[in-house]
Amino acid sequence: MPAAVPIIAVVAAGAVSAAVGGGIIGALAAAGTAIVVSAIGRSVLPAPKPKLAALNFSAPGAGRTQSLRQPITEHRIVLGRAKVSGPIVFLHSATDDEGRAFGFFHMVVVLAAHRVRAIGTAYLGDKPETDASFAGLVRIDRHLGDPDQAADANLLAEIPGKWTADHRGRGRAYLAVRLKLKNAAFPSGPPNVSAIVDGADTILDPRTGATGWTDNAALCLAWYLTAPFGWKASWHDIDLPSLIAAANVCDELVGTRAGVHERRYTVNGTLSLAEGKIEITRKLVAAMAGVLVVSGGRFFIHAGAPALPAATLHGDDLRGDVTIASARPRRDLFNGVRAVHVDPAKNWQPTDAPPLLASNYVAEDGGEAIYRDLEFPLTTSVSTVQRLMKIELERNRRQRSVAFPAKLSALRLRLWDGVTVALDRMPSFPARVTGWSLAPEGGVDLALAEEDPSVWDWNASTDEREAGDSPSVVLPNPGVIAAPASIIVATPQGVAFAALGVSWAAVGSAYLAGYELETQPQGNVLWQGFASGLTATSATVPTSVPTAFRVRARSTSGAVSAWRTAGTPALVASPSADGIAGGIRIDGGFPADAVKLQVFEAAAADLAAATKLPDEPTALPFDRTGLGTGDERWYWLRSVSAEGNVSGFAGPITATAL
């Protein structure tokens, strides 16, 4: 289980120079050495620094969702599912469909250096492409990176000569984005573009022979070892029995605190080719708490799990004195773990996992809490992260190590094999081979580390800690402003009106510049601008017909909020009137967008002479009572919305009281 700066431990003198020159497989086979990529020991082959100094790709999630422009940049690998952006390889502005110069903005963003299974929802800044504010302004074409994919048809048609049939992007998954730049939708100019990507789908599963998408950590590591941008190994260089065993471990189901099951180890994230092969390999190994062993010219992949003893080492296997250390140096001990992972629920950003502090180990260390900080850039499950944290802690507290000078009988052992140490005058105990080298005088020098099956135990009900929300830090953003919370129309009480009053809730923002109010009189298809830059939260609008209103806030940056609307409610459908004893029953279809009705009554078919009844029915039928036998009345009905706005009149209808 790797630490915050995971490690390459090279066992056998001279392995460094042999591994670096002329290809790792052949060099190691010729030298008769073995290496193990894990979190044990100290770094002998340090991970290369990223070539792009402006971005730290080694941090979880760092730069993974940001598009960037660089004259020379590295591509990315996407495994499992992740929110990804990437290098912008093409930018162009053109006249839009309204004749505005530079109104259309084209960009091409490469997401992966290989074919992917799918490109899902794209995001412009923090908003999905389906956000209502982008309606009619955004077009995104997706290309999965097929080796024979054709050039983007829309770019060919709209930018001839700039994007040609030779610009195919073969083997590159990318987005071709066209934005219609409007200040309301893009107040700060073209936004950052990212997307949810289901990564590589050319991953071989030797258990079935099928090739496709998977987030199985062991299979993804094997895919990278054989990839043209990876170690370029052949499948003959990979030990299939160990790979199959590791893949099965990764697919084991483990219970969680939420009462569901998840697979033991998965990888979901993105890696920059700028990180280098060793660093990428280290991260893939870290995701499954395992190791990658290179021995005898072959790759052996192991996922974190209890070891089955491959041999028992007795005193008869010794060729010299054995050395046993019962405790680690104080500087190498820790009793708590803090970790960072990538959380899809928090916009795929680095997130702290619940810290782990073991009180029993704190007591052993004299009451001092000693933490180790870990990073898991390819792990998106907080449950999995907590299991990895516990594995690392428990491994560290198994402190016995053995320097075992063995006879040639130890040639049967390989790095990371499980063994049982059974020596005279001490109880036997399980261990792993963490170092292996040929001795000059003949024999094999083994380094053994104590192994305990309980390291891998997990009880979700007691071991998994509840993941609490981290406090959110709210920073000022003049590019975002809220809409008014409500809008109210002063409901007219008479038959006729010459103006309508409208008011709205104030927006509490330090960046508020004012409001924009628009109207839509009855019979109009388009909205009409009434006022802009209002500092008040009310207005009186001259109108004599039912009118819809809408208002939005505008910030000092020019960004605008969504509209808050007071629409014109629908008319009462098919109104009718029938005489009843001592009154008249009014009926019809009550509009869904109305909360009540105004009823106007007259003794003749003259709306100007009608007066509003005090009662305002909230449902139909409605009985008008208090009339005498033979009284004839005429009625007009007007709907009222929740915002107080009114419709036109339905009617007239007439009836005579019985």
N, C-alpha and C positions, 0 to 999 in steps of 0.2 A: 504494500500500500504506500504509494509515493508521498513524499513530503512536499512542502511548498516549492522547493527547488529540487525536484526529483533527480535521481542520480543514475549514472552509468557506472557499474562496478566492473572493472576489468581484472580478471584473475589470470595470473601468469605473467612473468616478466617478459617484456618485449612485445606484448600484445598491441600496445598503442601504435607503434610504428608499423607493425604488420597489418593492422586493421586499416590504417589511414591510407596506405599506399596500395594501388592496383586492385581494388575491389575487395570488399570485406569477406565474401565467402571463400574465395580462393586463398586469400592471405591467411585466414584463420585455419583453414584446412592444412595448409602447408606448414604453418607454425606449430600445429598440434596443440592449439590453445582453445579456450572457451571463454565466452563473455555472457553476462546476464544483465539484461536491462530491467532494473527494478528500483526500489527505494532504499536499498540496503547499502551501507558503506558510504564512501565519499566520492565525489565526482572526479573521475580520472579523464574522461572525455567530456569536457564542458560543452553544453549546448551552444551552437553558434548564435551570435547576436543577430536580431533582425536587421536586414539591410535598410529598412525604412526607419530612420531614427525618429521620425515624428510620431510613429505609432508603436505601441507596445503590444504585440500580438500574443505575448505569452500570458497576459492576464485574462481571466475568464471573461468572455464576452467582449473584450476590448476591441473596438473597431469593427466588430463583426457586422453591425447593422448600419455602418456609415459608408456611404459612397465617397469616393475620393478621386482626385485627378493628380496623376503623377506622370512625368515623361517616361519613366521606367518603373514598372511595378510588378509584383508577383501575383499569380492567380491563387485561388482558394480551392480547398477540398471541402465538400459538404457531405456529412455522414448523418444518417438518421433524419431527424426533422429539426430545422432551425430557422430562425429569422436571420436573413442574410442580405447584405448589400455587397458592393465590390467596386472595382475600378470603372470609371466612366471613360469609355474608349472613343466616344463620338459625341459632339455637340454641334447643333446647328439651329439657327433661327430663320423663320420664313414668314411671309405675309399670310395672315389667317383668312378665314372665309368671310370676314367682315371688311377686308381690305386694309387691316391695320398692319403696318410694317412691323416685323419682329413679333407679331402676335402669337405665332406658333413657335414652340420651343421643343426641339427634338433632342433626345439623349439615348445612348445605348449603354446599359450597365451590365457588365459581366458578373454573373453570380458564382459560377463554378468552372473549374478547368476540366470538366468531364461531363458526361451525360448524367442527367438527374431523372428521377421518376416523375416528378410533378413540380410545377411552380404554382403555389396557391395564391392567397390574397396578397396583393401588393399594398404597400403603405407609402403615402406621401407625407413625410414628417411623421407625426404620430397618428394620422388619420388613415383609415382604410380607403382604398380607391372607391368603395361604394358609398362613402360619405355624401350626404345630400349636397354639401357645398361644392362638390366636384362635378355635379350633373352637367353633362354636355361639354366638359372642359378637359377630360382625361381619356386618353386611349393608350392601352398597354398591350403589346403583342409579346407572347411568350415563346421562347425557343429552348428546347430541352437539351440541346447539345448533341444531337445525332451526328454520327460521323459523315453523313451525306446530306445534312440539312441545307436547304436553299436559302438564298438571301431573303431578308424581310421584304415582303411584297409591298407593304405600305411605304416604306422608305424608298424602294425602287421607283414607285409611282410618283411620290411627292417631292423627292429630292434627286432627280436624275443627274448623274454626273458626280454627285457627292457620295451617294451610296450606290454601288454597282452590283451586278450579278456575281462579281468575284468576292464581295464582302459577305461570306457565308457563315463565318463563325463556327466552322465545323469542329465538333468536340468541345464546344464552349456553350454552356447554358447562359442565356442572357435575356434581358428585357429591352424591348424597343419602345420608348415612351414618347408620346406627344402630348404636350400641355398647351392649352389655350390660356395664355397668361391674362388673368383678370385680378385686379387688386383685391377684390373681395375674397377670392379663394386663395390667392398667393401673395399676401401683403409684403412678404420679404423676398419675393422672387422665387425661382424654381426651388422646390424643397428637396430634401434628402429622399432617395428612393430605396426601398428595401422590399423584401418579400419573404413569405413563409415557403420554404423549399423542402421537399422530400428528396434527399440527396442521392448519392450514387446508386444506380440500379443494375450494375454489372458485377455484383458481388457473388462469387461462387460459393455454394454450400456443398462441400464434399459429402455430406451425409445423404443428400438427395440427388446430387448432380445438377440441381437447378441453379440458374443464374438470375438474380433480380435484386430487389431492394431488401435490406435488412438493417436493423440497428444492433445486431448481435456483436458485442465488442470483439470477440475472438475472430469472427469472420471478417469484420472490417479491418482488423490488423493484418490478416492474411492478404486481403485485397490490396492494402497499401504496400505490403512487401513485394507484391508482383506488379504493381502499377508502373507505367513508364515514367511517371514523375516521382515514384517512390524508390525502393531499393532495386527494382528491375530484376527481382529474383524469378526463377522459374518455379513451377509447382513441384518439380522434383527436388527443389531446395528446401521444401517445407515438410516437416514430419507430419503426415496426415493423422496417424492415431492420436498424437497429442493435440492437434488442432480440433479433431472431432470431440475429444474429451473436454477440451476447453469450451467449445461451442455448446455442448450439452450443459456444462456448469452455468454458462451465461443464461441459458434458457430456463433454468430451474425457477419455479414460482416461489416467491417469498411473500408472506403476509405483511400487511401494513397496519398502522394505527387506525386508518379509515375503514378497516374491515374488508379491503379488497386485496388482490394479489397482483404483484408485478414481477417481471423477469429480473433475475438476480443482477445482471450487469448489461447495460446498454450504452451506446454512444449516440449523442444527439448534439451536433455542433459543427463548427466550421474551423478549419485550420489553414493558415497561410503558408504557402510554399516558401516564404521568406524565413520561416522558423528553422528550416533545415531538417534533414531526415531523422537525426537522432532525437531532436526535440519533439517532432511529431510522433515518432515511435513511443517515446516516453509517455506522452499524454494518452495514447491509445492503451498502453499497458496500465496506466494509472486508473483508467476507467473500469478495469476489471480486477483491481487489487492483485494483479498477477505479475508475471515476468515473461520476458522473451529471452530464451537461451540460444546462443549460437555455438554449436559444438559439432566437431567433425564435419564442418562444411554445410551444416543444415540448421534450419530455424526450428526451434521447439517452442510452441506457444502454450502457456499455462495460465489458466484463470484461477483467481483466489479460491481455494477450497482446501479441506483437510487432505493431508498427504497419505497415500497408501505406502507403507514401507516397502522399498525395493530390496532392502537387505538388512541384516543385523550385523553390526560391527562388534566383534569380540576382541579380547586381548590378543588372540592368535592372529588377528589381522594387523597388529602393530609391528612396525619395524624399528621403533624408537620410543622415546618417552612422550606420553600424551600430556597436553596442557589444557586445563579446564579453567575458564574464568567464570565465576559465579555471579558476577554483577557487571553491568555496563558502567563506564565512567559517568560521574555525576552530570557532566556537561551534555551527555547524550540522552539523558532521561527526561521524560515529561509525563505529567499525570492528567493533562487536559488537552483537548483539541478544539480549535476553531477552524471553520472552513467556509469557503465561498463557492457557490455554484451559480449556474445560470437558470433563472426562473422564468418560464414562459408566461406565468400569470402576472409578472411584473415587467412586461414589455421586453422579455428576453434579456434583462439586464443582470449583472452580477449581484448576488443576494447572499446575505449571511445565513448560514444554517444555524439551528439552535446549538449553542456550544455544549461540549461534553466535558465534564470534570468529574473524575472518579475519586470519591472521598476516601476510599480505602488506600489508594495510591498516594493521595495527598498526605495521609497519616504516615505512610512509609517514608515519605520525603520530608518529614519534620514539620508538616503543616503548611508548607509553601506550595502555592498553586503555580505549576509550570506548564505553560501552554505551547503547543506546536501549531503553527498556522499552515493550513493546506489550501490548495486551489484545485477545483475540478471543472475545467472549462468545457468538458464534453458530457457532463452529467446534469440533467434537468430535473431529476426527481429528488426532492428533499429527503425522502425515505431512503433511497439508495445512498445518498451522501452520508447520512447518519450511520448506515452500516459500514461504509468505507472508513469513516472516522473511528468507529469502535475497533475495526480490524487493525488499523494503524496503532491505536493505543495499546491494544492487547499484545500485539507483536512486540512492541517496544518493552513491555513489562516482562516478557519471557527473556530473561537476561543471560542464561547460560550459553557460553560459546566454547567450542572445542577445537584445538589445533591437533589434528589426528594424522600422524605420519604413518600411512598405510603401506602395506605390501602391494605387489602388482595385482593382487586379487581385487583391489578397488578400481581397476580399469573398467569393471562392469558398471560403475556408477557414473552418473552424469550430473551436472549442475541442476539443482532444484529437486533432485530425487529425495524422497523421504527415506530415512533410515531409523533403525532403533539402535541406540548406543547402550551396549550391555557389557560393562566393564566390572572387574572384580572390585569388591569393597565399596560399591555404590549402587543405588537403585538404577535400573535401566530407565531411559527416557527417550521420547521421540525427538528427532531433529531433521533438519534439511541440510543438504549439501549447498553451501553458499560460496565455496571456493574450491577449485580443482586445478592442480598443476603437477606436471611430471617432475620428480626430484632428480637432480643430477646423478646421485648415487644409485638410482633405480628405485622404483616405487612411486607412489602417488601421495602428494600432500593434500589433505582435505581440510577445509574449514567448514565447521558444522555450527548451525545456530539452532537453539532449542525451538521445538515446534510443539504446539498444543492444540488438539482438535477444538477445544473450547474457544479458541480465538475466533472461530467462524460461527459460534452459536448466536442466535438472534431470536428474541422474543419481543414481538412488536408491542405487546401490551405494557411491557416494562422497560424495554430498551429504547423505543422510539419516543422522542420528545416532541411536544406540540410545537409547531412552527408558528410563532407569533409574527404579526406584521411589524416590520421595522418602521420607526417614525419617518414620515415623509418630510422631506425638506422642500419647502415651497419657495421658489425663486420668482422674481418679477418677470413677466413675459408680456411686453406691450403688443406682441403679435397675436394675442388671444384675448378676447373679451366676451363676457357673458351677455346673453340676450336679456331684455327686461323680463322679470318674472311674471308679469301679468299686464293685461291691457283692458280698460273699461270704457264703454261708450255710455254717455248720459242718455238714457232711454227717453225718447219724446213721449209726451202724454196726449198730445192733440193729434187731430187728423193730419194737419199740415205742419211742416217745419221749414225754416229757412236756413238752419245750421245745426250741426251736431257737435257736441263736445266729446273729446277723447282724451284719456289720460293713461299713464302707464307707470309701472314701478321703476324707481330710480335704480341704476346699475352702480354698485359700489366698487369702483375701480379707480386707482390713482392715474390710470392712463386714459380715462374717459375724455373724449373730445366733444361729444354731443350725440344727437340722435338723428335718424332719418325717418320721416313719416311719409307714407304713401297711401293713396286712396284709390278705390275702384268703384265708381258710381254704378248703380244698376244699369245694365245694358252694355257696359264697357267690357271688352275682353282684356285690355291691358291695364296694368297699374299705372297710376299717375303720381309723379313726385309732387308732394305738397310743400314740404319744408325739409331743409338739411341744416345741420349745425345747431339745432335747437338746444338751448341750455335748460329750458323748463321741461317739465314732464307732463304737460297738457297743452291742448290746442283746441280752438274752435274752428270747425271747417264749414265754410258756406256750402250748403247743398240742400236740395228740396226733394231728393229721391233717396231710397235706401242705399247705403254706401258701406262698403267693406273698408277696414283700416288695417294697416300693418306698420310696425315700428321696429327698428333695430338700433343697436348702439354702435358707435364708431370710436376707435381708439386713436391716440395721437400718432400711431405708426401708419394709420390708414386701414388697419384691419377692421372688419365689421363682424358683428355677431349674426346669429340666425334671426329670422323674422319672428316677431310675436304678433299674431293675427287675430283680429276680431272680424270674422266673416259675416256675411248677410245670411240669416237662417232661411230655410226653405219655407214655402207657402204651405198652409193647411191643404191637404189633398182632398178633393171631392167634398167640399163642405155641404151640409144640408141642414134644414130646419123643419121641425114638425111640431104641431100644436099639441099641448098636453093640458091637463086640468089646471087652470090657473097660471099657465105659462107656456114657454116654448122650449123645446129640446134642440140643442145645437150639436151636430155630430160631424165627423170627418176624420181624415188621417192626420194624427198628431206628428209633426216633423221630428226626426231623430235628433236634429241639432238645435232644438228649441227646449227651453226649460219652462216656459209659460206662454200664454196667449193674452193679447189685448182684444177685448170684444167691444165694438162700436155699434151703437143702436140708434135707429131713427124711425120716425112714424111714416116716412115716405122714402122712396128710392133716391135719396139725396145725401151723398157722403159728406158734403160740406156741412150739413145740418146735424150730423150724427154726433153723439157724445159717448165717451168711454165709460163702460160699466165699472163699478168699483172692484168687482170680482175679477181675478185674473186666473183662469183655470189652468191647471198643470196636467190635465188629461181630458180626453173627450170620451163619451158625450158630456155636455154641460147643460144644466137646466136653468133657464132664466125664469124665475118665479115672481109672484106678486102682480101678475097681470089679470085683467078682468076678461070675462068671456066675450069673445068677438074682437079683442084688441089685436090689431095687425101690426107687426114690427118688421123692420129691415135690419140686417146685420152684415158687418164686415169684420173679418178676423185678421189679426196681425201677429206673427210669431216674434218671440223675444229670445235671444241667445243667452248663454251663460255670461257673456261679456256685456250684456245689455243692449246689443245691437238689434235692430228690427228689420223685418222683411217688408215686402209690399203687402197690399191687402188681398185677401181671398174673399170673394163675394161679388155682388150682394146675394144674400139668401133671404127668403121671407117666409113667414108662417103666421097663422092666427091662433090665439090662445083659445082653449076649449072651456 
